[in-house]
Amino acid sequence: MSDYTFYTNPMSRGQIVRWALHEVGANYEQVLVDWQDKPAAFLAANPMGKVPTIAPHAASGDRVVT
C-alpha cells in the first residue's frame, strides 16, 4: 500500500505537488480526477472537491491536505 493517495488533474496546480512528491521519493498512488465526474473516494477525502488533495495514510488515521 502507498503512503499517500494524491488526487490531481493534469490541468491543475497538482503538477507542482507531484513534482515535490517525486523529488522526496514518496511512495504515492496518483488518482486523476475528472472535473465533471469526481470519484466517490475523492469526495469522501475532500468534500469540497478541490485538487490537488493529498491523503497520507497513517496508523493513527488519514489526514487530508488540500
C-alpha contacts under 8 A as a table, 3 or more apart, distances in Angstrom:
res1	aa1	res2	aa2	distance
2	S	5	T	7.10
2	S	27	N	5.31
2	S	28	Y	4.99
2	S	29	E	6.06
2	S	57	H	7.74
3	D	26	A	7.44
3	D	27	N	5.44
3	D	28	Y	5.67
3	D	56	P	5.89
3	D	57	H	5.36
3	D	58	A	7.59
4	Y	26	A	7.87
4	Y	27	N	6.61
4	Y	28	Y	4.55
4	Y	29	E	6.28
4	Y	54	I	6.58
4	Y	55	A	5.48
4	Y	56	P	4.25
4	Y	57	H	5.70
5	T	28	Y	5.61
5	T	29	E	4.87
5	T	30	Q	6.08
5	T	31	V	7.18
5	T	54	I	5.77
5	T	55	A	5.06
5	T	56	P	6.41
5	T	57	H	7.76
6	F	18	R	7.95
6	F	28	Y	6.62
6	F	29	E	5.95
6	F	30	Q	4.77
6	F	31	V	6.01
6	F	52	P	7.25
6	F	53	T	5.93
6	F	54	I	4.60
6	F	55	A	6.43
7	Y	30	Q	6.00
7	Y	31	V	4.80
7	Y	32	L	5.98
7	Y	33	V	6.39
7	Y	42	F	7.05
7	Y	51	V	6.38
7	Y	52	P	5.65
7	Y	53	T	5.09
7	Y	54	I	6.29
8	T	12	S	6.96
8	T	14	G	5.41
8	T	15	Q	7.94
8	T	30	Q	7.29
8	T	31	V	6.32
8	T	32	L	5.19
8	T	33	V	5.64
8	T	51	V	5.32
8	T	52	P	4.78
8	T	53	T	6.75
9	N	12	S	5.38
9	N	14	G	6.65
9	N	32	L	5.36
9	N	33	V	5.28
9	N	34	D	6.79
9	N	35	W	7.82
9	N	51	V	6.90
9	N	52	P	7.37
10	P	14	G	7.10
10	P	15	Q	6.91
10	P	32	L	7.55
11	M	14	G	7.91
12	S	15	Q	6.90
12	S	51	V	6.95
12	S	52	P	7.17
13	R	16	I	5.86
13	R	17	V	7.35
13	R	51	V	7.79
13	R	52	P	6.79
14	G	17	V	5.07
14	G	18	R	6.08
14	G	51	V	6.78
14	G	52	P	4.86
15	Q	18	R	4.95
15	Q	19	W	6.07
16	I	19	W	5.14
16	I	20	A	6.38
17	V	20	A	5.05
17	V	21	L	6.20
17	V	52	P	7.52
18	R	21	L	5.10
18	R	22	H	6.10
19	W	22	H	5.05
19	W	23	E	6.08
20	A	23	E	5.04
20	A	24	V	6.40
21	L	24	V	5.50
21	L	25	G	6.24
21	L	26	A	5.24
21	L	28	Y	7.77
22	H	25	G	5.08
22	H	26	A	6.15
23	E	26	A	7.77
33	V	37	D	7.51
33	V	38	K	5.78
33	V	39	P	7.01
33	V	51	V	7.98
34	D	37	D	5.25
34	D	38	K	5.65
35	W	38	K	6.32
38	K	42	F	6.80
38	K	43	L	6.96
38	K	49	G	7.50
39	P	42	F	5.29
39	P	43	L	6.50
40	A	43	L	5.12
40	A	44	A	6.08
41	A	44	A	5.04
41	A	45	A	6.29
42	F	45	A	5.12
42	F	46	N	6.01
42	F	47	P	7.74
42	F	49	G	7.25
43	L	46	N	4.88
43	L	47	P	4.60
43	L	48	M	7.15
43	L	49	G	5.73
44	A	47	P	5.81
45	A	55	A	7.18
45	A	64	V	6.62
46	N	49	G	5.54
46	N	50	K	7.03
46	N	53	T	7.31
46	N	64	V	7.35
46	N	66	T	7.72
50	K	53	T	6.93
50	K	66	T	7.14
51	V	66	T	6.88
52	P	66	T	6.08
53	T	64	V	6.95
53	T	65	V	5.73
53	T	66	T	4.47
54	I	64	V	5.79
54	I	65	V	5.13
54	I	66	T	6.40
55	A	62	D	6.35
55	A	63	R	5.88
55	A	64	V	4.51
55	A	65	V	6.34
56	P	62	D	5.75
56	P	63	R	5.92
56	P	64	V	6.64
57	H	61	G	6.65
57	H	62	D	4.93
57	H	63	R	7.29
58	A	61	G	5.22
58	A	62	D	5.70
58	A	63	R	7.96
59	A	62	D	7.90
